[in-house]
């Protein structure tokens, strides 16, 4: 373990506009060598294997990295990565330490940031913004993000906290051309089709894909900004290269190819309201 991987004080957090209010208490639990993060309930908000903190432990978080398939393999570490929602920091650790991307994470709960620094190896090099993700998007530089991860659930874990058409339009606006977003949704929840329809309305249905749900019901949706859709053989080559390089960190990229599907047309038009993609 290197010195910068040891548990350390939280990096300086830059505040966004809205002050956090009425936030749930943060707690941790441990079982069978894995440390879990909770927000005022038994629902797991994130996890880290204590003796292997760089391994992406939870299956749905692994699948959020499927967005890498849409990026050319020769430039995976280029550009800026942003995580909206810190959780237990798995995506922040991976993007900052393995991909070595410039990394920003936006988290509204100061307890989550503090616990990540003390117990979940929050990388010192990551920029931490303490505040609301919607506020951050409103003031962020347009076309400045290459890889965006969105995982915004509260203590009830019933539906995304931010899930409007305007929110997904703002996500698209911060992506650079060819940039890609991965969103965690509950695929078995009644709101799932509405969420996907809003993403399709913001990005264009041809730029949206979904992965097969996990056993727990998490479905990862990938959306890109004006990305060229890779041919199947290109995707296979990218998946093989990603797994060869990062497979030991819990990144089964070749398996993702069996899970990715284009967005179903009926889902794309489900109650999103009249709109066109933002250009």
C-alpha positions in Angstrom: 0.0 0.0 0.0 1.4 3.4 -1.0 1.3 6.4 1.3 -1.4 8.1 -0.8 -3.7 5.1 -0.5 -3.8 5.2 3.3 -6.9 6.5 5.0 -6.5 10.2 5.3 -8.4 13.5 6.0 -10.9 14.5 3.4 -9.7 16.5 0.4 -10.9 20.2 0.5 -14.5 20.3 -0.6 -15.7 23.1 -2.8 -19.3 24.1 -2.0 -22.0 24.4 -4.6 -25.0 26.7 -4.1 -27.5 24.9 -1.9 -26.6 24.0 1.6 -27.4 20.4 2.5 -30.4 20.1 4.8 -32.3 17.2 6.4 -29.9 14.6 5.2 -29.9 11.1 6.5 -27.3 9.9 9.0 -24.4 7.9 7.5 -23.4 4.5 9.0 -21.1 1.7 8.0 -21.2 -2.1 8.5 -18.8 -4.9 7.7 -19.3 -8.5 6.7 -17.0 -11.1 5.3 -14.2 -8.6 4.5 -16.4 -6.0 2.9 -17.2 -2.6 4.3 -20.7 -1.2 3.4 -22.1 2.4 3.4 -25.7 3.1 4.5 -27.8 6.2 4.6 -30.2 5.9 7.5 -31.5 2.5 6.4 -30.4 -1.1 5.7 -30.1 -0.3 2.0 -26.5 -0.6 0.7 -25.3 2.7 -0.9 -21.8 1.4 -1.7 -19.2 -1.1 -0.7 -15.4 -1.7 -0.6 -13.4 -4.9 0.0 -11.2 -3.9 2.9 -8.1 -5.7 1.8 -8.6 -4.8 -1.9 -10.0 -1.3 -2.0 -9.2 -0.8 -5.7 -11.5 -3.7 -6.7 -15.0 -2.6 -7.8 -17.0 -4.7 -5.4 -20.7 -4.3 -6.4 -22.0 -5.7 -9.6 -24.1 -2.7 -10.6 -21.1 -0.4 -10.1 -19.0 -2.6 -12.3 -21.6 -2.3 -15.0 -21.6 1.5 -14.8 -18.0 1.2 -16.2 -19.5 -0.3 -19.3 -19.6 3.3 -20.6 -15.9 2.8 -21.3 -16.8 0.7 -24.3 -17.9 3.9 -26.1 -14.5 5.5 -25.7 -11.5 4.7 -27.9 -9.2 2.3 -26.0 -6.1 4.3 -26.8 -7.3 7.4 -24.9 -9.2 6.0 -21.9 -7.3 8.1 -19.4 -7.8 11.4 -21.3 -10.3 14.1 -20.3 -12.3 14.6 -17.2 -14.4 12.2 -15.2 -17.3 13.3 -13.0 -19.3 11.4 -10.5 -22.7 12.8 -9.4 -23.1 11.0 -6.0 -20.1 9.6 -4.1 -21.5 6.5 -2.5 -18.6 4.5 -1.2 -16.3 6.0 -3.7 -15.7 3.0 -6.0 -16.1 4.9 -9.2 -14.0 7.8 -7.9 -11.2 5.5 -6.9 -11.3 3.7 -10.2 -11.4 6.8 -12.4 -8.7 8.6 -10.4 -6.3 5.7 -9.6 -6.8 3.2 -12.5 -7.9 5.4 -15.4 -5.8 8.3 -14.0 -8.4 10.8 -15.2 -8.8 14.3 -13.8 -11.7 13.5 -11.4 -14.5 15.6 -9.8 -17.1 14.1 -7.5 -20.3 16.0 -6.4 -21.9 14.9 -3.1 -24.5 16.7 -1.1 -24.0 15.0 2.2 -20.9 16.1 4.1 -21.0 13.0 6.3 -20.6 10.9 3.2 -17.5 12.8 2.2 -16.0 12.5 5.7 -16.7 8.8 6.0 -15.2 8.2 2.6 -12.0 9.9 3.6 -11.8 8.0 6.9 -13.0 4.6 5.8 -13.3 4.3 2.0 -9.9 5.5 0.7 -11.2 8.7 -1.0 -8.4 9.7 -3.4 -6.6 12.9 -2.4 -6.3 13.9 -6.0 -10.0 13.9 -6.7 -11.8 17.3 -6.5 -14.7 17.1 -4.1 -17.7 19.4 -4.5 -20.0 19.6 -1.6 -23.5 20.4 -2.8 -26.4 19.6 -5.0 -25.7 17.9 -8.3 -28.2 20.0 -10.2 -26.5 23.2 -8.9 -23.2 21.9 -10.0 -24.5 21.1 -13.5 -26.0 24.6 -13.8 -22.6 26.2 -13.2 -20.3 23.7 -14.8 -18.4 24.4 -18.0 -20.3 23.1 -21.1 -18.7 20.3 -23.1 -16.0 19.8 -20.4 -16.7 16.2 -19.2 -15.7 13.0 -21.0 -17.1 10.4 -18.6 -20.1 11.1 -16.4 -21.5 8.7 -13.8 -24.9 9.4 -12.2 -25.9 7.5 -9.1 -28.3 9.6 -7.0 -30.5 7.7 -4.5 -31.6 8.8 -1.1 -32.0 6.6 2.0 -35.2 5.0 0.7 -33.5 4.0 -2.6 -36.9 4.1 -4.3 -36.1 6.4 -7.3 -33.4 8.8 -8.4 -33.4 12.0 -6.5 -32.7 14.0 -9.7 -34.6 12.5 -12.6 -36.2 15.2 -14.7 -35.9 15.9 -18.4 -34.1 19.2 -17.5 -31.6 17.3 -15.4 -30.7 14.9 -18.2 -30.5 17.8 -20.7 -28.0 19.4 -18.3 -26.0 16.1 -18.1 -25.8 16.1 -21.9 -24.7 19.7 -22.0 -21.6 19.1 -19.8 -20.4 16.2 -22.0 -17.9 16.9 -24.7 -18.7 15.6 -28.2 -18.3 11.8 -28.0 -18.6 11.9 -24.2 -20.6 9.3 -22.4 -22.8 9.0 -19.3 -23.8 6.0 -17.3 -26.9 6.2 -15.0 -28.0 3.7 -12.3 -31.7 3.0 -12.4 -33.9 0.4 -10.7 -35.1 -1.6 -13.7 -38.0 -3.2 -11.8 -39.3 0.0 -10.5 -42.5 1.6 -12.0 -40.6 4.8 -12.7 -37.9 3.1 -14.8 -39.6 3.5 -18.2 -40.3 7.2 -17.5 -36.6 7.7 -16.5 -35.3 6.1 -19.7 -37.8 8.0 -21.8 -36.4 11.3 -20.3 -32.9 10.2 -21.0 -33.8 9.4 -24.6 -35.6 12.7 -25.0 -32.5 14.6 -23.8 -29.9 12.6 -25.8 -31.8 11.1 -28.7 -32.9 7.5 -28.6 -30.2 6.4 -31.0 -27.6 7.5 -28.5 -29.0 5.5 -25.5 -28.4 1.8 -24.6 -29.3 -0.3 -21.6 -27.7 -3.2 -19.8 -29.5 -6.3 -18.5 -30.7 -5.8 -14.9 -28.7 -7.2 -12.0 -30.3 -9.7 -9.7 -31.0 -6.9 -7.3 -32.9 -4.9 -10.1 -30.3 -2.3 -11.0 -30.3 -1.4 -14.7 -27.5 0.7 -16.1 -28.4 3.1 -18.9 -25.6 4.5 -21.1 -26.1 7.6 -23.1 -23.6 9.4 -25.3 -23.4 12.9 -26.9 -23.1 12.6 -30.6 -20.9 9.5 -30.4 -20.2 7.3 -33.4 -21.7 3.9 -32.6 -18.8 1.4 -32.7 -19.1 -1.7 -34.9 -19.4 -5.0 -33.2 -15.8 -6.0 -33.8 -14.6 -2.7 -32.5 -16.6 -3.2 -29.3 -15.2 -6.7 -28.9 -11.6 -5.4 -29.3 -12.3 -2.6 -26.8 -13.8 -5.0 -24.3 -10.9 -7.4 -24.6 -8.4 -4.6 -24.0 -10.3 -3.1 -21.1 -10.6 -6.5 -19.4 -6.9 -7.4 -20.0 -5.9 -4.1 -18.4 -8.5 -3.7 -15.6 -10.0 -7.1 -15.1 -8.2 -7.7 -11.8 -10.1 -4.7 -10.5 -13.5 -6.2 -11.0 -14.1 -5.1 -14.6 -15.5 -8.0 -16.7 -15.8 -6.0 -19.9 -16.3 -8.9 -22.3 -19.3 -10.0 -20.3 -20.9 -6.5 -20.8 -21.2 -7.2 -24.6 -23.8 -9.9 -23.8 -25.8 -7.4 -21.7 -25.9 -4.3 -23.8 -29.0 -3.6 -25.9 -30.2 -0.6 -27.9 -33.1 1.3 -26.3 -36.5 -0.2 -27.1 -38.6 2.2 -29.1 -41.7 1.8 -26.9 -39.6 2.7 -23.8 -38.1 5.7 -25.5 -41.5 7.3 -26.0 -43.0 6.5 -22.6 -44.3 9.7 -20.9 -41.3 11.9 -21.6 -43.3 14.8 -23.0 -42.7 16.6 -26.2 -39.1 17.7 -26.7 -36.0 17.5 -28.9 -32.4 16.7 -27.9 -30.3 19.7 -26.9 -27.6 20.6 -29.4 
